Amino acid sequence: MNVLLRCGILSLMVTAVLLPANLAGAASVAVFPLQELGEGRNDANLPLTRLLIDELVASDNEVISLRTVIRFMAKNRIRALGHLETPYIEQVGRELGASFILLGTVSQRRERPEPSLGLTLELIRTVDQRPVWSYVGSLSRSDGRRILGIGEPQAVEELQPILLTEMMSTWPWQVINQAQQTGTLRIEMAQLEPKHARPGDTIHGRVQLREQWRQNEAPRIFFRADEQLYPATLADDGRTWESSWISGPDSGKHVVTLVVEWPDYGRTETALLGSYLIDDTPPVLTLEVHDAEIIDERPVFNREVVLVPRLLLRKALSRWRLSFFAEAGNKIGSSEGSGSLPGSFVWTGMADYGRVEDGVYQVVMEVWDMAGNSARAEQWVEYNRTKPGVAMAMEQTEGGASVDLEHQGKIPLELWRMEMWTSEGKVLARQEGAELPIEIELELAGAELDATTRGFVFVQDVLGNEVRRDLTSLLPDLGKEPQTEEDLKVPGQAEKWVDEF
């Protein structure tokens, strides 16, 4: 680049206030200084370049400031005019946000023997570095008089606007209008974690750009959230930018934008990365107990109990946990999962070590929403598989016998039944009911209670626990041998309960 071009660039760098590139969405054009060939020189024709820019702007083109373009050339030490290497074309699109580059050469400019002017232009699309339009035009004093029917131009300066008007008549408006503003931010990956947070939580942003910049040439990059800018740092891979910040107190959706600033060109570009949700409202949870008897204001069961958790405020959950504790407070078992709550749980009285003993147990349901807010609900339940306690007494009366039955357990009874019969199968008594105590008078009608008389009492509580007692031991002593524990067993009756599954 000769001294004239260098001085022109230096002067602009010192005195100019950089104008930001237009990012309104229309395709923008970066016009590079026109090269002028003549007498072996390679000069920049800045006056004609400015006229060209004015003509483009007057025709409603979006044109990047010439000062910004010259600053780009100085920064990247571009000395040749009329041509631009492919890496620089891509860089213009990335750093200046230009959709097109307009390069040109003043191929002829002379005043004698008559004024004449020649101009060649080439429009290059930055996204694929391909030429999309070219123009070659020339004009002299005689051409102006013959074709345009105006007064004869007396100088090259008078030919310039005429030639530029002719150039605009071939301007590729369709290509320009079909193009959109070139975005410099080619994002390959963007992450915001967590997506749900509480006020005061740390938000971490991470974005990977396709572009890489040389050292000391990278733009300034920020993450913007809640109208605050948070500087990003470059990871070791040279392409990933990261930043962290503390979430604010306001609940709701918060949008995060990537901000890229080129201070040298007075240009800023943004890209939407996503959003995160601030939530400081915990879930509202209840725990219901079904299929159990309420005794002394507490659910009691002997086989299984159904536990139904309910969210009174519908929210997405990240995880849940159901835990069981003994009355002393030690944890005996738990179940947990992620995502939504199951509709219900069935507990059969099993713990981590096996079946629990009769007693009172605490059931605790815990849930966490996507932001980590938690809720807890609990219920106390009683596991009871004890057989109903029944006290029995019998005495002989003048007309028969009297049997006294009394309930000695705390679980209410569902029913009781008593039967007695002789060895011949004659039924002596058959009664049933739901409440105890009771005194039953037996009319034997001539029958005698002897060693062959048999009878039983069956009792079942509301939980389903059952007991069957033999009445033989209550009969008057008729000289029979005392019955052992084995004799009192009823055939077919298990000594211990068998769990039903």
C-alpha positions as CSV (number, residue, x, y, z in Angstrom):
1,M,0.0,0.0,0.0
2,N,1.5,3.4,-1.0
3,V,2.0,6.4,1.3
4,L,-1.2,8.1,0.1
5,L,-3.4,5.1,1.1
6,R,-1.7,4.6,4.4
7,C,-2.1,8.2,5.4
8,G,-5.7,8.2,4.5
9,I,-6.4,5.2,6.7
10,L,-4.4,6.6,9.6
11,S,-6.3,9.9,9.4
12,L,-9.6,8.1,9.6
13,M,-8.5,6.0,12.5
14,V,-7.5,9.0,14.5
15,T,-10.5,11.3,13.9
16,A,-13.4,8.8,13.4
17,V,-16.0,7.8,15.9
18,L,-16.9,4.3,14.9
19,L,-20.5,3.7,13.9
20,P,-22.1,0.4,14.9
21,A,-23.1,-2.1,12.2
22,N,-26.8,-2.1,11.4
23,L,-28.4,-5.3,12.9
24,A,-32.0,-4.6,12.0
25,G,-32.2,-7.8,10.0
26,A,-31.5,-6.4,6.5
27,A,-28.5,-7.7,4.6
28,S,-25.6,-5.3,5.0
29,V,-22.8,-4.5,2.6
30,A,-19.2,-3.8,3.5
31,V,-17.7,-1.5,0.8
32,F,-13.9,-1.6,0.7
33,P,-11.9,1.3,-0.6
34,L,-11.8,1.4,-4.4
35,Q,-8.5,0.6,-5.9
36,E,-7.3,3.0,-8.6
37,L,-4.9,1.9,-11.2
38,G,-2.9,4.4,-13.1
39,E,0.7,5.3,-13.9
40,G,1.9,2.2,-12.1
41,R,0.2,3.2,-8.8
42,N,-2.1,1.2,-6.5
43,D,-3.9,4.0,-4.8
44,A,-7.2,4.1,-2.9
45,N,-9.8,6.4,-4.4
46,L,-11.6,7.4,-1.2
47,P,-13.7,10.2,-2.7
48,L,-15.3,7.9,-5.3
49,T,-15.7,5.2,-2.6
50,R,-17.7,7.7,-0.5
51,L,-19.9,8.6,-3.5
52,L,-20.5,4.9,-4.1
53,I,-21.5,4.4,-0.5
54,D,-23.8,7.4,-0.6
55,E,-25.5,6.0,-3.8
56,L,-26.0,2.6,-2.1
57,V,-27.5,4.2,1.0
58,A,-29.8,6.5,-1.0
59,S,-31.1,3.3,-2.6
60,D,-32.0,1.9,0.8
61,N,-29.1,-0.5,1.2
62,E,-27.7,-1.2,4.6
63,V,-24.0,-0.2,4.4
64,I,-21.4,-0.7,7.1
65,S,-19.5,2.4,8.0
66,L,-16.4,3.0,5.8
67,R,-14.5,3.9,9.0
68,T,-15.3,0.5,10.4
69,V,-14.1,-1.2,7.2
70,I,-10.8,0.7,7.2
71,R,-10.3,-0.1,10.8
72,F,-10.7,-3.8,10.0
73,M,-8.1,-3.4,7.2
74,A,-5.7,-1.8,9.5
75,K,-6.2,-4.3,12.3
76,N,-5.6,-7.2,9.9
77,R,-2.9,-5.4,7.9
78,I,-4.7,-5.7,4.6
79,R,-2.7,-3.6,2.1
80,A,-3.9,-4.8,-1.3
81,L,-7.1,-3.2,-2.8
82,G,-9.5,-4.6,-5.3
83,H,-9.1,-8.1,-4.0
84,L,-9.7,-9.9,-0.7
85,E,-8.5,-13.4,0.3
86,T,-11.1,-16.0,1.3
87,P,-10.2,-16.1,5.1
88,Y,-10.7,-12.3,5.3
89,I,-14.1,-12.6,3.5
90,E,-15.3,-15.0,6.1
91,Q,-13.8,-12.8,8.9
92,V,-15.6,-9.7,7.6
93,G,-18.9,-11.6,7.9
94,R,-18.0,-12.8,11.3
95,E,-16.7,-9.6,12.9
96,L,-18.5,-6.9,10.9
97,G,-21.7,-8.8,10.4
98,A,-21.7,-8.1,6.7
99,S,-23.7,-10.2,4.3
100,F,-21.8,-8.9,1.3
101,I,-18.5,-7.4,0.4
102,L,-18.2,-4.9,-2.5
103,L,-14.8,-4.7,-4.0
104,G,-13.9,-2.4,-6.9
105,T,-11.2,-0.9,-9.1
106,V,-11.1,2.4,-10.9
107,S,-9.7,1.1,-14.2
108,Q,-9.5,4.4,-16.0
109,R,-9.6,8.0,-14.9
110,R,-8.2,10.8,-17.0
111,E,-9.0,14.4,-17.8
112,R,-7.3,14.7,-21.3
113,P,-7.7,14.5,-24.1
114,E,-11.3,14.2,-22.9
115,P,-12.7,13.2,-19.5
116,S,-13.2,9.4,-19.1
117,L,-13.9,7.1,-16.3
118,G,-13.9,3.3,-16.0
119,L,-15.1,1.2,-13.0
120,T,-15.3,-2.5,-12.2
121,L,-17.1,-3.9,-9.2
122,E,-17.6,-7.3,-7.6
123,L,-20.2,-8.3,-5.0
124,I,-19.2,-11.3,-2.8
125,R,-21.5,-13.1,-0.4
126,T,-19.6,-13.7,2.9
127,V,-21.5,-16.8,4.0
128,D,-20.0,-18.9,1.2
129,Q,-17.4,-16.5,-0.2
130,R,-19.0,-16.6,-3.7
131,P,-19.3,-13.7,-6.2
132,V,-23.0,-13.0,-6.8
133,W,-22.8,-9.9,-9.1
134,S,-20.2,-8.0,-11.1
135,Y,-20.2,-4.7,-13.0
136,V,-17.9,-3.3,-15.7
137,G,-18.7,0.2,-16.9
138,S,-17.0,3.1,-18.5
139,L,-18.0,6.6,-19.5
140,S,-16.5,9.5,-21.5
141,R,-17.5,13.0,-22.5
142,S,-18.8,11.8,-25.8
143,D,-20.7,9.0,-24.3
144,G,-22.4,11.4,-22.0
145,R,-23.5,13.7,-24.8
146,R,-24.6,11.0,-27.2
147,I,-26.5,8.7,-24.8
148,L,-27.8,10.8,-22.1
149,G,-28.6,13.9,-24.1
150,I,-27.1,16.3,-21.5
151,G,-24.5,19.0,-21.7
152,E,-21.1,17.8,-22.4
153,P,-19.2,16.9,-19.1
154,Q,-16.1,19.0,-18.6
155,A,-14.4,16.9,-16.0
156,V,-14.2,13.4,-14.5
157,E,-15.9,14.6,-11.4
158,E,-19.0,15.2,-13.5
159,L,-18.9,11.7,-14.9
160,Q,-18.8,10.0,-11.5
161,P,-22.5,10.4,-10.5
162,I,-23.6,9.5,-14.1
163,L,-21.6,6.2,-14.0
164,L,-22.9,5.3,-10.5
165,T,-26.5,5.9,-11.6
166,E,-25.9,3.5,-14.4
167,M,-24.3,1.0,-12.0
168,M,-27.4,1.1,-9.7
169,S,-29.6,0.2,-12.6
170,T,-28.0,-3.3,-12.6
171,W,-27.8,-3.7,-8.8
172,P,-28.8,-7.2,-7.8
173,W,-31.8,-6.4,-5.6
174,Q,-33.2,-9.9,-5.7
175,V,-30.0,-11.4,-4.3
176,I,-29.7,-8.6,-1.7
177,N,-33.4,-9.0,-0.5
178,Q,-33.2,-12.8,-0.3
179,A,-30.2,-12.6,2.0
180,Q,-30.6,-12.0,5.7
181,Q,-28.2,-10.2,8.0
182,T,-25.2,-12.4,8.4
183,G,-24.9,-13.6,12.0
184,T,-21.4,-14.0,13.3
185,L,-22.5,-16.4,16.1
186,R,-22.5,-19.9,14.8
187,I,-23.5,-21.8,17.9
188,E,-22.8,-25.5,18.0
189,M,-23.9,-26.1,21.6
190,A,-25.5,-24.1,24.4
191,Q,-26.3,-25.2,27.9
192,L,-27.9,-23.6,30.9
193,E,-27.8,-25.5,34.2
194,P,-29.9,-25.9,36.2
195,K,-33.1,-25.3,34.1
196,H,-35.0,-24.9,37.3
197,A,-33.5,-23.0,40.3
198,R,-34.4,-21.2,43.5
199,P,-33.5,-17.6,44.3
200,G,-29.8,-17.5,45.2
201,D,-28.8,-20.6,43.3
202,T,-25.8,-20.6,41.0
203,I,-26.6,-20.7,37.3
204,H,-23.9,-21.9,34.9
205,G,-23.9,-21.1,31.2
206,R,-21.9,-22.8,28.6
207,V,-21.8,-22.2,24.9
208,Q,-19.6,-23.6,22.1
209,L,-18.9,-21.5,19.1
210,R,-17.7,-22.7,15.7
211,E,-15.4,-19.7,15.4
212,Q,-12.0,-19.4,17.0
213,W,-10.0,-16.2,17.3
214,R,-6.3,-15.6,17.5
215,Q,-4.9,-14.5,20.7
216,N,-5.7,-10.9,21.6
217,E,-8.2,-10.8,18.7
218,A,-11.2,-12.4,20.3
219,P,-14.3,-10.2,20.9
220,R,-15.6,-9.6,24.4
221,I,-18.2,-12.2,25.3
222,F,-20.9,-12.0,28.0
223,F,-23.9,-13.9,29.2
224,R,-26.8,-11.5,29.8
225,A,-29.5,-12.4,32.3
226,D,-31.9,-10.1,34.2
227,E,-30.3,-7.1,32.3
228,Q,-27.0,-7.9,33.9
229,L,-23.8,-8.8,31.9
230,Y,-21.6,-11.6,33.2
231,P,-18.2,-12.0,31.5
232,A,-17.5,-15.3,29.9
233,T,-14.1,-17.1,30.1
234,L,-12.7,-19.3,27.4
235,A,-12.1,-23.0,28.1
236,D,-9.0,-24.9,27.1
237,D,-10.5,-26.1,23.8
238,G,-10.5,-22.6,22.5
239,R,-14.2,-22.7,21.5
240,T,-16.2,-23.1,24.6
241,W,-17.2,-20.0,26.7
242,E,-18.5,-20.3,30.2
243,S,-19.9,-18.1,32.9
244,S,-21.7,-18.4,36.2
245,W,-24.0,-16.1,38.2
246,I,-26.4,-16.0,41.1
247,S,-30.1,-16.2,40.3
248,G,-32.2,-13.2,41.4
249,P,-35.1,-13.2,43.8
250,D,-37.9,-12.9,41.2
251,S,-39.8,-16.0,40.4
252,G,-40.6,-16.8,36.8
253,K,-38.9,-17.4,33.4
254,H,-35.5,-15.7,32.9
255,V,-34.1,-15.4,29.4
256,V,-30.3,-15.7,28.8
257,T,-28.6,-14.1,25.8
258,L,-25.1,-14.4,24.5
259,V,-23.6,-11.0,23.9
260,V,-20.5,-10.6,21.6
261,E,-18.8,-7.2,21.4
262,W,-16.2,-6.0,18.9
263,P,-15.0,-2.8,20.6
264,D,-12.7,-2.0,17.6
265,Y,-15.7,-1.8,15.3
266,G,-18.3,-0.5,17.8
267,R,-20.4,-3.5,17.0
268,T,-22.4,-5.8,19.3
269,E,-24.3,-9.0,18.3
270,T,-26.6,-11.1,20.4
271,A,-28.0,-14.6,20.3
272,L,-30.7,-16.2,22.4
273,L,-29.4,-19.2,24.3
274,G,-32.4,-20.2,26.3
275,S,-34.0,-19.6,29.6
276,Y,-34.3,-21.0,33.2
277,L,-37.1,-20.9,35.7
278,I,-36.8,-19.4,39.2
279,D,-39.2,-21.1,41.6
280,D,-39.3,-20.5,45.3
281,T,-42.7,-22.1,46.0
282,P,-42.5,-25.6,47.6
283,P,-45.0,-28.3,46.6
284,V,-48.1,-28.8,48.8
285,L,-48.3,-32.5,49.7
286,T,-50.7,-34.7,51.7
287,L,-50.5,-38.4,52.5
288,E,-53.7,-40.4,52.8
289,V,-54.1,-43.9,54.3
290,H,-56.7,-46.3,52.8
291,D,-57.8,-49.8,53.5
292,A,-57.1,-49.5,57.3
293,E,-59.4,-49.3,60.3
294,I,-59.3,-46.1,62.4
295,I,-58.9,-47.1,66.0
296,D,-58.2,-44.5,68.6
297,E,-57.8,-42.0,65.8
298,R,-55.0,-44.1,64.2
299,P,-55.1,-46.3,61.0
300,V,-54.6,-49.9,62.0
301,F,-54.0,-52.8,59.6
302,N,-52.9,-56.4,59.7
303,R,-52.1,-57.4,56.1
304,E,-51.6,-54.4,53.9
305,V,-52.3,-50.7,53.9
306,V,-52.7,-48.4,50.9
307,L,-50.8,-45.1,51.0
308,V,-52.0,-42.4,48.6
309,P,-49.8,-39.2,48.2
310,R,-51.5,-36.2,46.7
311,L,-50.0,-32.9,45.3
312,L,-52.5,-30.1,46.1
313,L,-50.5,-27.8,43.8
314,R,-49.7,-29.5,40.5
315,K,-45.9,-29.2,39.9
316,A,-43.3,-31.2,38.0
317,L,-41.2,-33.3,40.4
318,S,-37.6,-34.3,40.1
319,R,-37.7,-37.1,42.7
320,W,-39.6,-38.6,45.6
321,R,-38.9,-40.8,48.6
322,L,-41.2,-42.9,50.8
323,S,-39.6,-43.9,54.2
324,F,-40.7,-46.0,57.2
325,F,-39.6,-45.5,60.8
326,A,-40.2,-47.4,64.0
327,E,-41.8,-45.7,66.9
328,A,-38.3,-45.2,68.4
329,G,-37.3,-43.2,65.3
330,N,-35.0,-45.6,63.6
331,K,-35.4,-46.0,59.9
332,I,-36.5,-49.5,58.8
333,G,-37.0,-49.1,55.1
334,S,-37.5,-46.8,52.2
335,S,-38.4,-46.6,48.5
336,E,-37.5,-43.7,46.1
337,G,-37.7,-42.8,42.5
338,S,-37.4,-39.9,40.0
339,G,-40.1,-38.0,38.1
340,S,-43.8,-38.1,38.9
341,L,-45.3,-39.7,42.0
342,P,-47.0,-43.1,41.6
343,G,-50.7,-43.0,42.2
344,S,-50.4,-45.1,45.4
345,F,-48.2,-47.4,47.5
346,V,-49.0,-50.7,49.2
347,W,-47.2,-51.5,52.4
348,T,-47.4,-55.1,53.7
349,G,-45.5,-54.6,56.9
350,M,-42.2,-55.5,55.4
351,A,-38.9,-53.8,56.4
352,D,-35.3,-54.1,55.2
353,Y,-34.8,-56.9,57.6
354,G,-38.1,-58.8,57.0
355,R,-41.5,-58.5,58.4
356,V,-42.0,-56.0,61.2
357,E,-43.4,-56.8,64.6
358,D,-46.8,-55.5,65.8
359,G,-46.5,-51.8,66.7
360,V,-46.8,-48.2,65.6
361,Y,-44.8,-47.0,62.6
362,Q,-44.3,-43.6,61.0
363,V,-44.7,-43.3,57.2
364,V,-43.0,-40.2,55.7
365,M,-43.5,-39.1,52.1
366,E,-41.0,-36.5,50.7
367,V,-41.0,-34.8,47.2
368,W,-38.7,-32.4,45.5
369,D,-39.7,-30.2,42.5
370,M,-37.4,-29.4,39.6
371,A,-36.0,-26.4,41.4
372,G,-35.2,-28.4,44.6
373,N,-38.0,-27.1,46.7
374,S,-39.2,-29.9,49.0
375,A,-42.4,-30.9,50.8
376,R,-43.0,-33.6,53.4
377,A,-46.1,-35.4,54.7
378,E,-46.4,-38.1,57.3
379,Q,-48.8,-40.5,58.9
380,W,-48.7,-42.8,61.9
381,V,-50.0,-46.3,61.3
382,E,-50.3,-49.4,63.5
383,Y,-49.5,-52.9,62.4
384,N,-51.5,-55.5,64.4
385,R,-51.6,-59.2,63.7
386,T,-52.4,-60.3,67.3
387,K,-55.3,-62.8,67.6
388,P,-58.4,-61.5,69.4
389,G,-58.3,-62.2,73.1
390,V,-61.4,-64.0,74.4
391,A,-62.1,-65.0,78.0
392,M,-64.6,-68.0,78.4
393,A,-66.4,-69.5,81.3
394,M,-69.1,-72.2,81.6
395,E,-71.1,-73.6,84.4
396,Q,-73.9,-76.1,84.6
397,T,-77.4,-75.0,85.5
398,E,-80.6,-76.8,86.4
399,G,-81.9,-76.8,82.8
400,G,-78.6,-76.9,81.0
401,A,-75.5,-74.7,81.1
402,S,-74.4,-71.0,81.0
403,V,-71.5,-69.8,78.8
404,D,-69.9,-66.4,79.4
405,L,-67.8,-64.8,76.6
406,E,-65.8,-61.6,77.1
407,H,-63.5,-59.7,74.6
408,Q,-60.1,-58.8,76.0
409,G,-58.4,-57.2,73.0
410,K,-58.4,-53.5,71.9
411,I,-59.3,-54.2,68.3
412,P,-63.1,-54.2,67.8
413,L,-64.7,-57.4,66.8
414,E,-66.3,-58.1,63.5
415,L,-68.2,-61.3,64.6
416,W,-68.2,-64.2,67.0
417,R,-69.8,-67.6,66.7
418,M,-70.3,-70.5,69.2
419,E,-71.4,-74.1,68.4
420,M,-71.9,-77.3,70.6
421,W,-73.0,-80.7,69.5
422,T,-73.1,-84.3,70.8
423,S,-71.1,-87.2,69.5
424,E,-74.2,-88.3,67.5
425,G,-74.1,-84.9,65.8
426,K,-77.0,-83.4,67.6
427,V,-76.6,-79.6,67.8
428,L,-76.9,-78.4,71.4
429,A,-76.2,-74.7,70.7
430,R,-75.5,-72.4,67.7
431,Q,-75.3,-68.7,68.2
432,E,-73.4,-65.8,66.8
433,G,-73.2,-62.0,67.1
434,A,-70.9,-59.0,66.8
435,E,-70.6,-57.7,70.4
436,L,-69.1,-59.1,73.6
437,P,-69.4,-59.7,76.5
438,I,-72.4,-61.9,76.5
439,E,-73.9,-64.7,78.7
440,I,-75.4,-67.5,76.7
441,E,-78.0,-69.9,78.4
442,L,-78.0,-73.4,76.9
443,E,-81.2,-75.4,77.0
444,L,-80.0,-79.0,76.8
445,A,-83.5,-80.6,76.8
446,G,-82.5,-83.9,78.4
447,A,-79.1,-84.0,76.8
448,E,-76.1,-84.5,79.0
449,L,-72.7,-82.9,78.8
450,D,-70.3,-85.7,78.8
451,A,-66.9,-86.6,77.5
452,T,-68.2,-86.9,73.9
453,T,-69.6,-83.3,73.8
454,R,-67.8,-81.0,71.5
455,G,-67.9,-77.2,70.9
456,F,-66.0,-74.2,69.8
457,V,-66.0,-70.4,69.9
458,F,-64.8,-68.5,66.7
459,V,-63.9,-64.8,67.0
460,Q,-62.8,-62.4,64.2
461,D,-61.8,-58.7,64.7
462,V,-62.3,-55.9,62.2
463,L,-58.8,-56.3,60.9
464,G,-59.4,-59.9,59.9
465,N,-57.4,-61.5,62.8
466,E,-59.1,-64.7,63.9
467,V,-59.1,-67.2,66.8
468,R,-60.9,-70.4,67.3
469,R,-61.2,-71.8,70.9
470,D,-62.2,-75.3,71.9
471,L,-65.0,-75.4,74.5
472,T,-64.2,-79.0,75.6
473,S,-61.9,-77.8,78.4
474,L,-64.8,-75.7,79.9
475,L,-67.2,-78.7,80.3
476,P,-67.7,-80.0,83.8
477,D,-65.2,-82.5,85.0
478,L,-66.6,-86.0,84.0
479,G,-63.6,-88.0,84.9
480,K,-61.9,-87.6,81.6
481,E,-58.1,-87.2,81.5
482,P,-56.9,-83.5,81.5
483,Q,-56.4,-82.3,78.0
484,T,-52.9,-81.4,76.8
485,E,-52.1,-78.5,74.6
486,E,-52.0,-80.9,71.6
487,D,-55.5,-82.2,72.5
488,L,-56.9,-78.7,72.4
489,K,-55.8,-78.1,68.8
490,V,-58.5,-78.2,66.2
491,P,-57.8,-80.4,63.3
492,G,-56.9,-78.3,60.2
493,Q,-56.1,-75.2,62.3
494,A,-52.6,-73.9,61.9
495,E,-50.7,-73.1,65.1
496,K,-49.4,-69.9,63.6
497,W,-50.8,-67.5,61.1
498,V,-49.7,-67.9,57.5
499,D,-49.3,-64.7,55.6
500,E,-51.5,-64.3,52.6
501,F,-49.9,-62.7,49.5
